[in-house]
């Protein structure tokens, strides 16, 4: 293997930020980008319309509601590392998009509100990370507000997440008196993050530290930091990278405290690109031949050009502009003529991308979520999930003359992963499925804004769906024939059983024990010969 390839792969850090809504994820993203030189002014992530190219929340519904509903990808360099930051939706209604994004990262930053601690959404996302052994760095945010005691927060992480903690920094004061962080192992302090260097001090009792605290809080700070050093676990790199221990940093993203320690930790502690499991072998990031998989599709990021971008995680080797790649699902070659790096909705041509990088591949429907690209090898990456929707609706079109246009639009939205689309075997109108109700709002707005299709939604007689299969094909065909009115096909043509409620689903499952009914399906596990 050429040495430059190993060096470039080793520089990559690909991570996601996970949190409960309102924990400060967008603000933290903004500060990371600011320190990485990707933006020039704090506030640009949620800036005005003329700065749309520098925002992570770029869709209209995101701006109006103050939430992230799609995954943004931002690539930037800092301290000789190349960071690929994937900003995931915080709202639980977009869990499927977040889960797919987590298949493309090597580490995660878990943001916790210092007053609220572990919240339900954080817990769910952590469980997904644990399933994939994704190392987690914890950032306890909002220490400039009323906050819980740091030891209480550490205990809650250990108890609720069954995850060992190793505090790396300690807050100097909290609430109104919060004025910096103290690095426990290095015996150094840092004020606001515009002060780039750590200042060495003679322990927590140093006059420099004392000068940042009200007199009545100094003794408490000395006691707490001494106890943290003596009683808390020391950081263990191996335990962290195996997903058993999380280093903990305290700070305030809004006031720019502690963020520089966090970005330094991502460079120093987070793993370089990890090996990826495929159907026939495990692919090492340093393998010479290029491999990659699609974890997200996004259309119409630029409404003027009706574009369609496949977000691709490069798993090994080097992806170069102009190269030919093999699409495993079809076995056909496709040219990668204009791969792109992203900073939110701004893009630039990527002449070369290495394992760990996330690039956009413009295409006209050729690529789908879960697709694998290689330099010729017939393999398929595993583990990009598709979840059974929890809400099923029929789409009602105000203008029946636009039915064909609606069909095409729904097909494209389903290929993106915005909704799932089910075509009933009995020929009745298509059904859309979503994980959460907010996804329906996004679908309605995008159909209106991007396709000029005003729609509404009607209740379907179904509320539960499962993918079905059987050991023997005749068994599956008999089941489908006997339930023709309850069978639909998904985007890939795979059969789905639709039930009116959970009781009906369980009843049919008991009657037909040979029919396997599953709520999670991996994308495109088959490949062309």
Secondary structure, 3 states (H helix, E strand, C coil): CCHHHHHHHHHEEEEEEEECCCCCHHHHHHHHHHHCCCCCCCCHHHCCHHHHHHCCCCCHHHHHHCCCCCCEEEEEEECCEEEEEEECCCCHHHHHHHHHHHCCCCEEEEEEECCCECCHHHHHHHHHHHHCCCEEEEEEECCCCCCCCHHHHHHHHHHHHCCEEEECEEEECCHHHCCEEEECCCCEEECCCCCCCCEECCCCCCHHHHCCCCHHHHHHHHHHHHHHHHHCCCCCHHHHHCCCEEEEEECECCCCECHHHHHHHHHHCCCCCCCEEECCCEECCCCCCCEEEEEEEEECCCCCCCCEEEEEEEEECEEECCCEEEECCCCEEEECCCCEEEECCEEEECCEEECCCEEEEECCCCCCCCCEEECCCCCCECCCEEECCCEEEEEEECCHHHHHHHHHHHHHHHHHCCCEEEEECCCCCCEEEECCHHHHHHHHHHHHHHHCCCEEEEECCCCEEEEEEECCHHHHHHHHHHCHHHEEECCCCCEEEEECCHHHHHHHHHHCCCEEEECEEECCCCCCC
